[in-house]
Amino acid sequence: MPRTKPTEYRCDKQFQLQPQGMYDGVMLSPETLERYHRMTPGERLALTFEMIRENTPYLLAGKPDVVDRRFELLRRENEARNSRILAALAGLKTRGASVP
């Protein structure tokens, strides 16, 4: 698959939104990650807003049922990620480590 901008998306065979530019689970090059780490919080926030503006039309594109499925997938992924974070924090608490 040719590499594309990380902010471009396509729909897979189940009509679910998938980021383009991913292969082997790696989305960003080490150089790009290094540039990101050198950014200030304000620069990262501006980049986030830019990506949201660029991708919103693609999130809302398609038939209503396709858009609904797309947002349901995003909701499930967010809930799974939040659950893993909470479980990790709970694990730290039970081991006596301080949680900031």
C-alpha positions as CSV (number, residue, x, y, z in Angstrom):
1,M,0.0,0.0,0.0
2,P,1.5,3.4,-0.9
3,R,2.0,5.7,2.1
4,T,-0.4,8.6,2.3
5,K,-0.9,11.5,4.7
6,P,-1.8,10.1,8.2
7,T,-4.9,12.3,8.2
8,E,-6.4,10.7,5.1
9,Y,-9.1,8.0,5.7
10,R,-10.8,5.3,3.6
11,C,-13.7,3.0,4.3
12,D,-12.9,-0.7,4.6
13,K,-15.1,-3.5,3.2
14,Q,-17.4,-3.2,6.3
15,F,-17.8,0.5,5.6
16,Q,-15.8,1.4,8.7
17,L,-13.4,4.3,8.6
18,Q,-9.7,3.3,8.6
19,P,-6.7,5.6,8.6
20,Q,-4.7,5.5,5.4
21,G,-0.9,5.4,5.4
22,M,-0.8,2.5,8.0
23,Y,1.1,-0.6,7.3
24,D,2.6,-3.1,9.8
25,G,0.9,-1.1,12.5
26,V,3.2,1.9,12.1
27,M,1.5,5.1,11.1
28,L,4.2,7.7,11.6
29,S,7.9,7.6,10.8
30,P,10.4,8.1,13.6
31,E,11.3,11.5,12.1
32,T,7.6,12.6,12.3
33,L,7.3,11.3,15.8
34,E,10.4,13.2,16.8
35,R,9.0,16.4,15.3
36,Y,5.8,15.9,17.2
37,H,7.7,15.4,20.5
38,R,9.6,18.7,20.0
39,M,6.3,20.6,19.6
40,T,4.9,22.8,22.3
41,P,1.5,21.8,23.8
42,G,0.0,24.7,21.9
43,E,1.4,23.5,18.6
44,R,0.1,20.0,19.2
45,L,-3.3,21.4,20.0
46,A,-3.3,23.5,16.8
47,L,-2.3,20.4,14.8
48,T,-5.2,18.4,16.5
49,F,-7.7,21.1,15.5
50,E,-6.3,21.2,11.9
51,M,-6.7,17.4,11.6
52,I,-10.3,17.6,13.0
53,R,-11.2,20.3,10.5
54,E,-9.6,18.3,7.6
55,N,-11.3,15.0,8.5
56,T,-14.8,16.1,9.7
57,P,-16.2,16.0,6.1
58,Y,-15.0,12.4,5.7
59,L,-16.5,11.4,9.0
60,L,-19.9,12.7,8.0
61,A,-19.7,11.4,4.4
62,G,-22.1,8.6,3.3
63,K,-25.5,7.3,4.1
64,P,-26.8,7.9,7.6
65,D,-26.5,4.2,8.6
66,V,-22.9,4.2,7.4
67,V,-22.1,7.4,9.4
68,D,-23.9,5.9,12.5
69,R,-21.8,2.7,12.2
70,R,-18.6,4.8,11.9
71,F,-19.4,6.8,15.0
72,E,-20.4,3.6,16.9
73,L,-17.0,2.1,16.1
74,L,-15.3,5.3,17.3
75,R,-17.3,5.1,20.5
76,R,-16.4,1.5,21.1
77,E,-12.7,2.1,20.5
78,N,-12.8,5.1,22.9
79,E,-14.5,3.1,25.6
80,A,-12.1,0.2,25.2
81,R,-9.1,2.6,25.5
82,N,-10.6,4.3,28.5
83,S,-11.2,1.0,30.2
84,R,-7.6,-0.1,29.6
85,I,-6.4,3.2,31.1
86,L,-8.6,2.9,34.1
87,A,-7.5,-0.7,34.7
88,A,-3.9,0.3,34.5
89,L,-4.5,3.1,37.0
90,A,-6.3,0.7,39.3
91,G,-3.4,-1.7,39.1
92,L,-1.0,1.0,40.1
93,K,-3.2,1.9,43.0
94,T,-3.4,-1.7,44.3
95,R,0.4,-2.0,44.1
96,G,0.7,1.1,46.2
97,A,2.2,3.4,43.5
98,S,1.0,7.0,43.6
99,V,-1.2,8.2,40.8
100,P,-0.8,11.8,39.8
